Amino acid sequence: MNTIFIGGSRHISRLPSEIMDRLKKVMANQHCVIVGDANGADKAVQKFFVDAAYGNVTVFCTGEKFRNNLGHWPTHHVEPPKSAKGFQFYAAKDREMAAKADFGLMIWDGKSPGTLLNILRLARAGKISVLYNAPEKKSFNIAPSSWDSFLALCNDDLRKDLEARATPEEWGVQRTTEQSKLFAVEDGQDQEITNRSDALSELKLADAINAALAESDHRRFVDALGNYARQRGMSQIARATGLARESLYRALSSEGNPEFSTILRVITAIGLRLKATKAQSSK
């Protein structure tokens, strides 16, 4: 029996059929469920378990008052830091849930940073999560080793938002210990993250850099170099280059315009070399 942290975006008010199938498996195996008290996905998950008369649920809330506890289950109150406000006020609850869980199941609206932060917290603790992208109707198994690959697929604004909300410890180096999968692969959907990670292999990322250089395409080159750096881990690159991580994200975005000295330092840090060769004449 495992403890499953189930959560998701506040914009998710109805559970997709695939999520309901997974929740039925959670009940069949008598897993312990921990869920938040927010509106949206939390409330929808609570309603599912109320309708199913499932009692092995604990509701986590920040402070003494909870917003939703539809099944009148046991509650776990988390005291936030005194200075915490807004998002960080409720993040204290999410961090404790991630610490107590064995696995995660998150229902994502495709843009909410809070849901992805819970995936990150679980990954940093060496735990696997299932992320269901509701708009795309796809599921991904995200292991600690595949978090950076998934992050590289996110747009720049979402990455910046995630970094701004995460603590330095959450955004830092991950543990390498991984668990076995809790939810079995069905219809090949959970292989999506693996396939996409393969597409972002270092060899292909290096090929993209070379292709941009061959065409003298500055924008493509900077974007390709940024993808490679994110694959390696921007925190690692920042330490190796002595440059601020936030500055690297800006400089190596699709709209960035890094100095040549920055490019050379990044290339050295990720283990690549620039080699000049005489261009073939077109005549």
Long-range contacts (C-beta under 8 A, 24 or more apart in sequence): 1-29, 1-30, 1-31, 1-32, 2-29, 2-31, 2-32, 2-102, 2-103, 2-182, 3-31, 3-32, 3-33, 3-34, 3-100, 3-101, 3-102, 3-103, 4-31, 4-32, 4-33, 4-34, 4-101, 4-102, 4-103, 4-104, 4-105, 4-182, 5-34, 5-35, 5-97, 5-98, 5-100, 5-101, 5-103, 5-104, 5-105, 5-118, 5-122, 6-33, 6-34, 6-35, 6-45, 6-104, 6-105, 6-106, 7-35, 7-36, 7-41, 7-42, 7-45, 7-94, 7-97, 7-104, 7-105, 7-106, 7-107, 7-115, 7-118, 8-40, 8-41, 8-42, 8-44, 8-45, 8-106, 8-107, 8-108, 8-109, 8-112, 8-115, 8-132, 9-40, 9-41, 9-107, 9-108, 9-109, 9-111, 9-112, 9-114, 9-115, 9-134, 10-38, 10-39, 10-40, 10-41, 10-112, 10-114, 11-40, 11-109, 11-112, 12-40, 12-41, 12-44, 12-107, 12-108, 12-109, 12-134, 13-39, 13-40, 13-41, 13-43, 13-44, 14-44, 15-41, 15-44, 15-45, 15-48, 15-107, 16-107, 16-132, 16-134, 16-137, 18-132, 18-137, 18-139, 19-105, 19-107, 19-132, 20-48, 22-105, 22-130, 22-183, 23-48, 23-49, 23-52, 24-52, 25-183, 26-105, 27-52, 27-54, 27-56, 30-56, 31-56, 32-56, 32-57, 32-58, 33-57, 33-58, 34-58, 34-59, 34-60, 34-76, 34-97, 34-100, 34-101, 35-59, 35-60, 36-60, 36-61, 36-90, 36-93, 36-94, 36-97, 37-61, 37-66, 37-67, 37-68, 37-69, 37-75, 38-67, 38-68, 38-90, 39-67, 39-68, 41-107, 41-115, 42-68, 43-68, 43-70, 45-107, 46-70, 46-71, 60-93, 60-96, 60-97, 61-93, 62-89, 62-90, 62-92, 62-93, 87-114, 87-165, 88-165, 91-117, 91-165, 94-118, 94-121, 95-121, 98-122, 98-125, 98-127, 99-125, 101-127, 102-127, 102-179, 102-182, 103-127, 103-128, 103-129, 103-130, 103-179, 103-182, 103-183, 104-128, 104-129, 104-130, 105-129, 105-130, 105-132, 105-183, 106-130, 106-131, 106-132, 107-132, 107-134, 108-132, 108-133, 108-134, 109-134, 109-135, 110-134, 110-135, 110-136, 111-158, 113-158, 113-161, 113-162, 113-165, 114-165, 116-154, 116-158, 116-162, 117-162, 117-165, 117-166, 117-170, 119-147, 119-150, 120-147, 120-162, 120-166, 120-170, 120-171, 121-170, 123-147, 123-174, 124-169, 124-170, 124-172, 124-174, 124-175, 125-175, 126-174, 126-175, 126-176, 126-177, 126-178, 126-179, 127-179, 128-178, 128-179, 128-180, 128-181, 128-182, 130-182, 130-183, 130-190, 138-189, 138-192, 139-186, 139-189, 139-190, 139-192, 140-190, 140-192, 140-193, 141-181, 141-183, 141-185, 141-190, 141-193, 141-194, 142-193, 143-178, 144-174, 144-175, 144-176, 144-177, 144-178, 145-174, 145-176, 145-178, 146-193, 146-194, 146-197, 147-174, 148-230, 148-231, 148-232, 148-233, 149-193, 149-196, 149-197, 149-200, 149-231, 150-193, 150-196, 150-197, 151-230, 152-200, 152-227, 152-230, 152-231, 153-196, 153-200, 156-249, 156-253, 156-254, 156-255, 159-230, 159-249, 160-246, 160-249, 163-245, 163-246, 163-249, 171-235, 172-235, 173-233, 173-235, 173-236, 200-227, 200-231, 202-228, 202-231, 202-232, 205-231, 206-272, 209-272, 219-254, 222-251, 222-252, 222-253, 222-254, 222-256, 222-257, 222-258, 223-252, 223-253, 223-254, 225-252, 225-263, 225-266, 225-267, 226-252, 226-253, 226-254, 226-256, 228-270, 228-272, 229-266, 229-269, 229-270, 232-269, 232-270, 236-269, 237-266, 237-269, 237-270, 240-268, 240-269, 241-265, 241-266, 241-268, 241-269
